[in-house]
């Protein structure tokens, strides 16, 4: 049972890193907020992982803070870099400013020309 819990925490750690990366890359949250919240979540998950592996409390705290902060900051910096280097998409040009004809307009225009 010990191995299953530690693998689950590793999976949650990966999911938290990916979620932080995507949320910063898409611009859903700002870089600083993503780094802070992502670091807290990642550090908590690594802390739980370290405890399930049988490490002591002090070692678990040190490992959790270092791994959680380092990996999250790297992911946030990469996401913000790629977001800055992204080529902006041109706005779609409007094809016409005249509204599309509805059924009544088509019926009245066809009977007046005949």
N, C-alpha and C positions, 0 to 999 in steps of 0.2 A: 504494500500500500504506500510505502514511503516513496518509491520511484514514480508512481502515478501522480502523486501530489506535486512533486518537483517538476515533472514534465508539464503538468497543467499550468504551473506558474511560469514556466519558460514560454509556453504558448501565449499566455496572457501578456507577458512582457513584450513579445513580438507584436501582438495585436495593438498594444498601447503605443509602441513606436511607430507602427504604420498609421494608426489613427492620428497621431500628432503630426506626422509628415503630411498626410493628405489634408488635414484641416488647415495647416499653414500654407501649403502649396495652393490650395483652392481659394485662399483668402477668407475663410470662414472665421478665423481668429487671427489676432495680430501675433507677430513674432515673439514678443516678450511674454505675452499671456500663454502662448503655446509652450514656450520653454519652461515657464514656471509650473503650470498645471501638469504638463507632460512629465517633468522631472519628479514632481510629487507622486504621481501615479506609478511611474516606472520604478521609483525608489521603493515605494511600498511593496510592489510586486516582487522586486528582487530581494527585499528584506524577508518576505514570507518564503521565497525560494531558498534563501540561505538558511533560514530556521529549519525548514524541512530536511535540509541536507545534514543537519546535526551540528551546525556551527554555533559558537557561543554568541551571546547577545552583542557584545562589543564588535566582534568580527562581522556579524550580520549587519550592524548599523554602518560600519565603515564600507563594506562591500556594496551595500544598497545605495548609499549616497554617491559613492564614486561611480559605480556602473550606471545607475539611473541618470545621474546628471550628465555624465560624459556622452552616453549614447543618445540621449534626448537632445542635447545641445547640438551634436553633430547632425542629427536628423533635421532639426529646425533650421540650422544654417544652410544645409543643402536645399531644403524646400524653399527658403526665401531667396537663395541664389538662383535656382531654376525659375522661380516666379519672376524675378527681375529680368532674366534673360529671355523670357517668353516673348515671342513676336505678337504684338497686339493684333487682334482680328479686326479687319475693317468693318465698319457698320454697314449693314445691308441697305442698299439704296432702294428707295421707294420707287416702284415702277410707275405708279400714277397717283395723282392727287385727287382724281375724280373717283367717287365711289362706284363700286361695281353695280351694274344695272340689276334691278330686281324684276320679278315677273310682270308687274304692272307697267313698268317702263317699256318692256319688250312688247307687250300687247298693244299699248297705245302707239308706239312708234311704228309698228308694222301695219296698223290699220290706217294711219294717216298718210303713209306713202303709197298706198294701193289705190 
